[in-house]
Amino acid sequence: MSGSAPIVDGVLFDIDGTLIDSNDLHVKAWDRAFREHGHNVSADAILGQIGKGGDKLVPALLPDIDEAEQKKIDDRHGAIFKAEYLNEARPFPRASDLLRRVHADGRKVVLASSAKKAELDHYVKLLGVADVIDAATSIDDVDQSKPAPDIFATALEKANVAADRALVIGDTVWDIEAAKKNGIPTLGLLSGGILGSALRQAGAIVVYADVASVFDDYARLMPRAD
């Protein structure tokens, strides 16, 4: 992205699997929620849907159940995750450093997650970056989660950043699809457990191992126009 790299005024960060090592924890919580409601869904199948909110994840895996049952499973996942797994989640190395680097460079730092607001708030405290966040959007702010465009569209509006001067950093194909619907390029990360080939096929402009790798390559990745 050097040389002719587009000007980036704001970076939209996904959280789960991108800044926070939580995807496997979500898989465990979803597995329990499904089993409690009498459904056996493989961990691999669940992982393939992580990055979506429950409004999209549950019907993708169990398309034949009604909306009431979908909501019960979604709510149960949320309760299990909060009670059993939320406090196990930890930031990826250099996640906070990358957010602070973006801020120090004069670019807006925007969080855009399919997580619930309470989880997002917890992660901001965990990262210790409340002072550098310009805007944040959760599933509670929109009608539909990723891969619908709502979360990134709302994040852009809150941050007052144009889509053609923004960059998304995420770890799932759902991040990439949602970003593409808004005309935003996406940098893909392997830290969420999704194969690089899948991220590239979905449209990631470049793939990195994790946020630490992005931090190390930051100057080349996003050079200043001046």
C-alpha positions in Angstrom: 0.0 0.0 0.0 3.0 2.3 -0.1 3.7 4.8 -2.9 0.3 5.1 -4.4 -1.5 4.2 -1.2 -4.8 5.9 -0.7 -5.1 8.6 1.9 -6.6 7.1 5.1 -8.3 9.5 7.5 -9.8 6.8 9.7 -9.3 3.2 10.6 -12.3 1.0 11.4 -11.3 -1.8 13.7 -13.2 -5.0 14.3 -12.7 -6.3 17.8 -13.3 -10.0 18.3 -10.4 -11.9 16.7 -8.8 -8.6 15.6 -7.9 -6.7 18.7 -9.1 -9.3 21.3 -8.3 -13.0 21.3 -11.9 -14.2 21.8 -13.1 -16.1 18.8 -12.4 -19.5 20.3 -14.2 -18.4 23.5 -17.2 -17.4 21.4 -17.2 -20.8 19.7 -17.3 -22.5 23.1 -20.2 -20.3 24.2 -22.2 -20.9 21.0 -21.5 -24.6 21.3 -23.1 -24.7 24.8 -26.0 -22.6 23.7 -26.8 -24.8 20.7 -26.5 -28.0 22.8 -28.7 -26.7 25.5 -31.4 -26.1 22.9 -30.9 -29.6 21.4 -28.7 -28.8 18.4 -25.3 -30.3 17.6 -23.3 -27.9 15.5 -19.6 -28.5 14.8 -17.0 -26.2 16.2 -15.6 -25.7 12.7 -19.0 -24.7 11.4 -19.4 -22.2 14.3 -16.0 -20.7 13.7 -16.8 -20.2 10.1 -19.7 -17.9 11.2 -17.9 -16.0 13.9 -17.8 -12.3 13.1 -21.5 -12.2 12.5 -24.0 -11.2 15.3 -26.4 -13.7 16.5 -29.1 -12.3 14.1 -27.0 -13.7 11.2 -25.0 -16.5 12.8 -27.9 -18.6 14.2 -30.1 -18.7 11.0 -27.0 -19.5 8.9 -26.3 -22.6 11.0 -29.9 -23.6 11.8 -32.0 -22.2 8.9 -35.0 -24.4 9.8 -35.8 -23.1 13.2 -38.2 -20.2 13.9 -37.2 -16.7 14.9 -38.3 -17.2 18.5 -35.9 -20.2 18.9 -33.1 -18.3 17.1 -33.5 -15.4 19.6 -33.4 -17.8 22.6 -30.2 -19.4 21.4 -28.7 -15.9 20.7 -29.6 -14.7 24.1 -28.3 -17.8 25.8 -25.0 -17.5 24.0 -24.7 -13.9 25.3 -25.4 -15.0 28.8 -22.9 -17.9 28.7 -20.2 -15.7 27.2 -20.7 -13.0 29.7 -20.7 -15.3 32.7 -18.1 -17.9 31.7 -15.8 -16.5 29.0 -15.7 -12.7 28.8 -13.1 -12.3 31.6 -10.9 -14.9 29.9 -10.5 -12.7 26.7 -7.2 -10.9 26.4 -5.9 -8.3 23.9 -3.6 -9.5 21.2 0.0 -8.2 21.6 0.4 -4.6 20.5 -3.3 -4.1 19.9 -3.4 -1.0 22.2 -0.1 0.2 20.6 -1.6 0.1 17.1 -4.7 2.0 18.2 -2.4 4.6 19.8 -0.2 4.8 16.7 -3.2 5.5 14.5 -4.4 8.2 16.9 -0.9 9.8 17.2 -0.7 9.9 13.4 -3.7 12.1 13.3 -6.1 9.5 12.0 -9.4 8.6 13.6 -9.7 5.4 15.6 -13.1 3.8 15.1 -14.4 0.5 16.7 -16.9 -1.3 14.6 -18.1 -4.6 16.1 -20.9 -7.1 15.9 -20.5 -7.5 19.7 -23.0 -6.1 22.1 -22.3 -2.7 23.6 -21.5 -4.0 27.0 -18.8 -6.3 25.5 -17.4 -3.5 23.5 -17.2 -1.3 26.6 -15.5 -4.1 28.5 -12.9 -4.5 25.7 -12.2 -0.7 25.6 -11.4 -0.8 29.3 -9.3 -4.0 28.8 -7.3 -2.3 26.1 -7.0 0.9 28.1 -7.6 3.1 25.0 -10.8 5.1 25.9 -8.8 8.3 25.4 -8.0 7.5 21.7 -11.3 6.2 20.4 -13.1 8.7 18.1 -16.2 6.6 17.6 -17.6 3.1 18.3 -20.4 1.1 16.9 -21.9 -2.2 18.2 -24.8 -4.4 17.3 -27.0 -2.4 19.6 -26.7 0.6 17.3 -27.9 -1.1 14.1 -30.7 -3.3 12.7 -28.4 -6.0 11.2 -24.9 -7.2 12.0 -22.1 -8.1 9.6 -22.0 -9.0 6.8 -24.8 -6.4 6.3 -23.3 -3.0 5.8 -25.0 -1.3 8.8 -22.2 -1.5 11.4 -19.5 0.1 9.1 -22.0 2.6 7.6 -22.9 3.8 11.1 -19.3 3.9 12.2 -18.4 6.1 9.2 -21.3 8.4 10.0 -20.4 8.6 13.7 -16.7 9.3 12.9 -17.5 11.7 10.0 -15.1 9.8 7.8 -15.7 9.2 4.1 -15.6 5.6 2.9 -13.0 6.3 0.3 -10.7 7.7 3.0 -11.2 4.8 5.4 -9.6 1.4 6.0 -11.1 -1.6 7.8 -9.0 -4.0 9.8 -10.7 -7.3 10.5 -10.3 -11.0 10.8 -13.3 -12.6 9.0 -14.8 -12.7 5.5 -17.9 -11.1 7.1 -15.8 -8.0 7.9 -14.6 -7.9 4.3 -18.1 -8.3 2.8 -19.6 -5.7 5.1 -16.7 -3.3 4.2 -17.1 -3.9 0.5 -20.7 -3.0 0.6 -19.7 0.4 2.0 -16.8 0.8 -0.5 -14.1 0.5 2.1 -10.9 -1.6 1.6 -10.1 -4.2 4.2 -6.8 -5.4 5.7 -7.3 -9.0 6.7 -5.8 -10.7 9.8 -5.2 -14.4 10.4 -5.5 -14.0 14.2 -9.2 -15.0 14.2 -8.5 -18.5 12.8 -9.7 -17.9 9.2 -7.4 -19.0 6.4 -5.6 -16.3 4.4 -6.8 -17.8 1.2 -10.4 -17.2 2.3 -9.7 -13.6 3.4 -8.0 -12.9 0.0 -10.8 -14.6 -1.9 -13.3 -12.4 0.0 -11.4 -9.3 -1.1 -8.8 -8.4 1.5 -6.3 -6.1 -0.1 -3.5 -7.5 2.0 -3.3 -10.2 4.8 -1.2 -9.9 8.0 -0.7 -12.5 10.8 -2.0 -10.2 13.5 -2.1 -6.6 14.8 1.5 -6.8 15.9 2.5 -7.4 12.3 0.4 -4.4 11.2 2.1 -2.3 13.9 5.5 -3.3 12.7 4.7 -2.5 9.1 2.6 0.6 9.9 4.9 3.2 8.3 5.0 1.4 5.0 1.3 0.4 5.1 -0.1 3.8 5.7 2.4 6.5 4.8 1.4 10.1 5.3 0.4 12.1 2.2 2.6 15.0 3.4 
